[in-house]
Amino acid sequence: MTDTAAIRAIEDEYLLPTYRKFPLALVEGCGSFVTDAAGRRYLDLYGGHAVAITGHCHPKVVAAIREQAGKLLFYSNLVYLEVRARAARALASFAPEGMRSFLCNSGTEANETALKIARRHTGRPGIVAMERSFHGRTLGALSATELPPYREQAGPLVPGTTFVPFGDLAAAGAALGDDTAAVILEPIQSMGGVREAEAGYYRGLRDLCSARGALLVFDEVQTAPARTGAAFYGRHHDVLPDLITTAKGIASGLPCGLVLVAAHVASRVRHGEQGTTFGGGPLACAALAATLEVIVEEDLAGNARRTGDHLRDRLLATPGVREVRGRGLLLGAVLDRKATMIRDTLLDRGIIVSTTEADPSVLRLLPPLTLTPEEADLFVDALRDVLKEGPARER
Ligand SMILES: Cc1ncc(COP(=O)(O)O)c(C=O)c1O
């Protein structure tokens, strides 16, 4: 099937209409580019929603998945697996020292698990979360999500969450009580408009949680691994959370979620407290181990820093860009106009970027961490033209 219109028509007819999709039907990807059914190439600064961190179809990851698929497609957590042991060891040397891993299938499941561990570990029910947060769409993660378009759809939610403004340490201090199990935050809010707090905020939250016996949870589903220029965000400020969740690109596109658990919590987790059939399956583990190898061998954290800085500098010198938020290769360019129109015009020119409902003026960039400065320039040059000419239309 090579016809874009036919592919779109079939999906639109048979799948639930839960997504507003780009008018694209993709068939291939390579590095920072994807190709549609008509053979047109697109520069992908959206990365399939921050997933393609090693670039589309990195040969090493593809080879590892192919090899594993020919050996053993699946076996559950009731047995030990050579490939899972390899992934576990790779994770242990990649993650903050002493943290142990729980493997699951998605970001929302990782957050559900982290909140459940925090409640069980502390024996407390309360969660402190942030305004403009996004933690996923299952009911527990949604209960800690404040962004209205997501939260407002499925009440009543799990009780016990208090929301405070992101970046306001005094507000967090006032909300943290004797019944608080955890403070959960995205260190850089992505869906919330690409917002990072002041450096001292993260250390302040760490100290508050330690003083009050609550666990600190970093939702790094978008920011880790390596996207912000460090393997995990806490390294920027020398802050170690008790729990870190991630997913997205950790296995370069195979479904995989991860909860990293600090030793003092991990040592108290018992048989049967968590479980999932597919988490830690052989294919995901092969992709995960290969992804971590690529991140280290190709210094993708360093590339995220360097190419991110280059992209930021060029964007800041672009008329029509008011501000650039974020870090590494999670950037939000704040425009002097509505970003959705610019996004659509860029797509017509063969460049995929994202926006966010929380802040209509922000173009959100979540490219592969293999992005080169030359590829970043292709985007900025096109953006410069589009901002000068004015967007063609809004879809
Ligand atoms: C910060 C954050 N947390 C959690 C999630 C949910 O992840 P998933 O869609 O894999 O369930 C997302 C998804 O975009 C996210 O951005």
The ligand as a Gaussian input file, in Angstrom:
#p B3LYP/6-31G(d) Opt

LIG

0 1
 C        6.482000      13.704000      31.056000
 C        5.635000      12.555000      30.593000
 N        5.252000      11.635000      31.478000
 C        4.505000      10.578000      31.112000
 C        4.104000      10.400000      29.805000
 C        3.269000       9.225000      29.409000
 O        4.043000       8.335000      28.679000
 P        3.316000       7.213000      27.780000
 O        2.623000       7.902000      26.663000
 O        4.451000       6.326000      27.326000
 O        2.385000       6.493000      28.681000
 C        4.471000      11.347000      28.837000
 C        4.028000      11.212000      27.432000
 O        4.142000      12.061000      26.620000
 C        5.267000      12.446000      29.249000
 O        5.623000      13.384000      28.380000

